Every structure is written in structure tokens, then in C-alpha cells.
Amino acid sequence: MKAKYRNIFFIFGLVAIGIMLWKFDTDYAELWRNIKSAGYWFPAVIVLWAFIYLLNTWSWYSIINDGENKSKVPFWKVYKYTVTGFALNYTTPVGLMGGEPYRIMELTPYVGAPKATSSVILYVMMHIFSHFWFWLFSLILFIGMYADKINIATGILLALIAVICIVVIYFFLKGYKNGFAMRGMRLLTHLPFVKEWAKRFVVEKKEAIEKVDNQIAELHKQRKATFYLSLSLEFIARVIGCLEIFFILKMMTPNVNFLDCILIQAFSSLFANALFFSPMQLGAREGGLAIITSTLAMKSGFGVTTGLITRVRELLWIAIGLGLMKIGNGKNTK
């Protein structure tokens, strides 16, 4: 990637961090007291995410190195692009608007534009795909643990979530069989403001888009081991990510159940993703955490505190991601 483009991403990230700190609706003195009271649990949360990003990197790296055409991109470079890509996505309203173009542009000198584009699309879809499996798994877990708490309203809500998850998983599987790129571009041809550009792009780049779709379909049809490895790593990363909730709650109460932490993480992320247009889901996650912790007979204040400390962790990793953007940017071999 050219240095000027990298600098644009870097400046965008810095501006976004400034806006987030300005909009951070909490007492910083109180927040600092909470972090100090966390003791070694807070550093444990930071280190935990280094391992989670390692699993995310492994998932994407397995897609890039598909078995036939081994790339020359080092694993640590993919780790860097993974962390920085997530950092840019955290700072973007609607999400997936900054990190994915950055990853494609950084990876292109190593594997070429079609392969870089298809691998990034495949990884993003796998990342989202695993989310729906995680929600469905958590739904079953909730029914198994708290069947006695399910009333008519809760039952209807759980059934609705289950139907949505199953339908989305079905369409994802269809997309993996036939490709996403051309369908996505054709969808853009019906949207205001971008439809004329999308129509021209589909005509001019039809062959390249079809090549990307062929590479996407090939992963599911011919390289199932890579497909399921990537999906498993993403799912495991989500389950291990629940340790963050466990560590934070441990500093407030000794009565913490890891399975409850899975439910808290799942339903708070579900609530936050329903308000996907907010950068870092500001306010949405805290509200979701407060609701689910009170549902599980915990103090709602636990959820608010957990949400605030999670915000600090995200800000630190965003800063780390932006810092990595400026490190190790020698010339790549095409």
C-alpha cells in the first residue's frame, strides 16, 4: 500500500479516537477507580485479546494459504493487518467500512487484487457467520440453563432470534456455494446515490468479480477442511472472548459462572449489533449488558461497569492497531 493511503487510514483512526473520547459519557475519575480496583484482572483482559486476535489471524491466514497457491505473506504481517483492520472497524459507524479496504490494499502486493479481495470477503463473511452460530449456541444454552424463567414473551423473543439465526445461516451457506461478490454488487445497483457507479463497475469489472466469486465458492466446495478450520477458529475465539466478561465480573463478585458469561456476551453483542450504525456501539452495549445481567439476577450496575471497562480495552487495542499500521511497512514483493 502507498504511504499516503496508509496515512489517510491512520489520520482517520486518530480523529475517530478523539471523537470517541469526547463522546465517552462517564466520569473519568470513577472509571480510573474501577480500573485500579480491577488489579491484575484488567491486564489479563488486555493480554486475552492478544490471543483472541491470534485466533482471528489464524482463521484468515488459513484462507489466504488455501493449499494450492501458498502466499509469501508472513503470519505476523497477517496478525498486524488483522489487529489494525479491527481497530479501523471499531472506529467506523455501520462497521466494516475501514478495516476491509485497508486489509485488501495491504494484502494485494503479496497475492494480487482478486485473491486479496476474495480472502478478505471470505474472512469477513466467516467472522459474521460464526457470530450467528454463536448466538444460536447461546440460545440453546440459555434454554438449557434457565428454562424455568422462560415466559410467553421471552419464548416468542427466543423463537424469533432462533428463526433469524437459522435463516441467515441458510443464506450464508448458499452464498458460500455461489459467491457473494456479484450478488453484493447487483444489490448496490438498486441503491440511491451509488447505483449508477455500481452499474458501471459491474460492466467494467465483471470478469474480476466473477473470479472473486469462483474463489469464494471454491473454498466451500473443494477445500472444506480450510472452510471448517476457519469457522471453528472464529467460533472458538468468540467463546474464549467470554473470558473478558468473566475476568471483569470476578473483580466485583466471586459468584461468577463462565456459562453465564457466555450468555451475557452473546445477548449483549446481539443487542449491540442491532444498533450497528453506532461507532463502537456506543451506549448500545452498556444497555444490553445491563439488561442481560439483571435478567440473570445480577446487579445491573455490574453490566454498566463491565461495558465501561470493555470500552477502555477497545480504545487501547484501537491505539495498538493504529500504532502497528506505522510499523514494518517495507516494500512488498508482488
N, C-alpha and C positions, 0 to 999 in steps of 0.2 A: 504494500500500500504506500502511496506517496505520502510524504511527511505532512503536506498541507491538509490532506484529508484526515489524517490521524489527529492533527492539531484541532480540526473542526470538532471531531468527536470529543476530544479532551476538553475543549472550552465549553462545549455543550454540557458535559458532565459536571464541570465546576459550577456553572451557572445553576444547574438543577440542584446541586447540593446546597448552594446558597439559598435558593428558594425554599427548599425543604427545612433548613434550619430556621428560616424566617417564619415559616408556617407551623413549626413544631409547637403545638399548643400544649405546653406543660411548663411547670416551674422547674428550671434547670437545677436549682439548689436541691429540690426534692428528688429530682432524677439522680443527681450525683450521690445523694444519701442512699438511695436504693442500690446503686451500683456498688458503692463501698460496702454496704451491708451484705451484698451477694458473696463477697470474699472470693474464694477460688472458683466458684461456680461460673462467674462471668467470663474469666479467661478460658474456662472449659468450653463455654458456648462458642467463643471465637475460634478455638482450635477445632472444635467439632465441625465447623463449616469448611475448614480447610480440607477435611476428609470427605465431606459431602460433595464438594466441588471436584475432588479426585474421582469419585464415582461417576459424576456427570461427565467428566473428561473422558474416562474410560468408555462410557456409553457412546459418546460422539466419535472417539478415536477408533472404536471397533467398526463404525460405519464408514469412516474415511478409508481405513485399511480393510477393504472388503474381501481380501483373499486373492484377488486376481491381479489388480494393479496396486501394488504397495506404494504408498506415498513416501516422500522424503521428509515430511514434516515431523519434527521431533515431538515426543509426548509432552515435554514441558512447555513447548510452544502452544500446543492444543490446550493445555491447562491454563496458560495465560489468556488465550483467546476466550476460553470458557468463562473465567472469572470476570474479565473485562466486559464480555458480552452481557452477562447477567447484571453487572453494575450499570451498564447503559440502559438495559431494560427496566431496572428498578426506577430509573430517573425519568422514564417516558410514560406519559399518560397513554392509556389504551394498551401499553406494553408491546413488546416485540417490534418496536419501531426503530430502535437504535442499535441494539446488540446484534441483530441478524445481518443487516448490511455490513456492519463492521467485521463480523466473522467471515462473511463471504469475501470481502475485499482483502483481508489478511491471508486467507487460505488460497486465493486464486493463484498467486505466483508459484505455489507448490504443486497444485493439481489441475490448474486450469479452471476457467469460469463455470462450465457446465457441471463438473464434478464438485466444485466448491459449493455451487448453488444447491445441487441435489442433496449433498451431505448435510448442509445446514438446514434445509427444509425437512429432511428426514429426521434430523435430531430434534428440531423444534416440535414436529408432529409427535415424535416419540415421547418428548417431555410432557406434552399436553395429554397424550394418550394415556400415559402412566397415571396422570392426575385422576382421570375418570375411573381407572381401575382401583386406585387408592380410595376414592370416595365410595365406590361400590363395596369394597372390602370393609371399610369403616362402618358402612350402613349395616352390613351383616353382623359385624362385631357389636354394634350398639343394640341390635335386636337380641343378640345372644346374651348380652350383659344386663340390659335394662328393659326386658320385655314387659315387666310389671308396671313400668312408667309410661307405656305407650297407650294414649287415649285415642279417640276418634280423630281429632285434629292432627295429632302427631303422626298417627298411622297414615292419614291422607298425604301429609307432607313427605314422609319417608317413601311412600309408594311413588309419589311424583318424582322425587330425586332418583329413585331406582330406575324408573322408566326413562328419564332423561339420560342417565348414565349408560343404560343398555342401548338406547337408540344412537347415542353419539359413538359408542364403541363399534356398533354395527357399521355406521358410515365411515368411521376411520378405517376399518378393515377393507371396505370397498375401495376407499381412496388408496390404500396401500397396494391393492391389486391393479388399479388402473392409473394411478398417478394423481397428484394434486395440482401441479403447476398450471396446466391448460385450463382446468376447471376454475381455478382461482382467477386466472386472467379473464376468462369469459364472464365470471361474476362481476369483475371490475367494469366490463363494457356496459353494464346496466346501471352503474352508479353515477350520480351527478358529479360534475367537475373533472372526473378522471376518465369518463367513458370514451371520449374521443382519442385521448392518448392511449388508452388500453387497446382500442380497436387497431390503431396504427401499429402498436407494439406486437400484437398477436399476428398481424400480417407480416411484419418485417422479421420477427424472430420466431416464426412458427417452428422451424426446424430445430432451433436450440431448445425451445420449450418442450417439444416432443422428446428430445434427447434426455432432458432432465426427468420427464415423466417415465421414460423407459428405465432409467437408473433407479427411480423410486420403486417401480413395480418389480424390478429385478431383485431387490433386497428381500421382498416378501415371498416371491415365487421360487427363487433359486438359491438364496442364501439365508434360509430360515434360522440357522444356528446364530448368525450375526443378528438377525432381527430379534430373536428371543433373548439373546445375551444383552442387547442394548435395552430392551424393555425391562428385563429383570433388574439390571443395574439401576435404572431410573426408579423403579418401584422400591427397591431396597434403600435407595438414597432418601426417598420420602419417609419410609418407616424410621430410618436412623435419624432423620431430621426431627422426629418427635422427641428425641432426647433433649433438644433445646428446651421444650416446654417442661420436661421432667427436671432438668437442671435448675431452671428458674423457679419452679414451684417448690423445689427442695429447699430453697433458701427461705421460704415463707412458711412451710408446714412440713412436718415429717411424714404426714399421711398422703403419700403420692403413689398412685398406681400407674405404671407405664402404659397399660391398655387405655386408661382414661386419657392419658396424654395423646395417644393416637386419635381418640375421638375429638379431643379439643383441637388438635392440629387440623384434622380433616374438616370439621364443621366450621371452624374459623376461616380456613382457606376457601371453603365453599362460599361463605358469606362475603369474603373479600373479593373473590373473583366475580361475584355477581355485580360488583361495583368496579369493574375493570378499568374504567376511564380515569380513575384517580391515581396519580403517581404514588407508588409505594402503597396504594390503597389506604391513603391517609384517613384515619378515623374509622374506616370500614372494619379493619382487622380488630382494632380495640373493641369495637361494638360487638363483633362476632365472638371474641374471646370472653367478654363479659357475659354474654347470653349463654354460651355453652358451659362455662364454669358454674354459673348459677343453676343451670339445668342439672348438672352433675352434683348438686348440693355442695358446691364450693362457694366461698365468698366471691362476689362479683368483682371486688377490688383486686383479687388475685389476677383476674383476666386483664384488667386495665394495666396493672404493673407489668405483667408478662408482655403485653403489647408494647409498652414503652421501652422495655429493655431490648425487645426484639428490634425495635426501630434503631436503637443505638448500634446494635450488631450490624444491621443492614448498612447504616451510614459508614461504619468502619470498613466493611467489605467493599462498599462503593469506592471509598477513598483508596483502598488497596488495589481495586481493579483499575482505577484511573492511573495510579502510580505504575502498575505493570504495563500500561499502554505505552509508557515512555522508556521502557527497559527492553534491551535485547532486540532492537529493530535494525539489525544488519541487513544487507542485501540478500534477498532470497533467490534460490535457483528455480527457474520456471520449468 
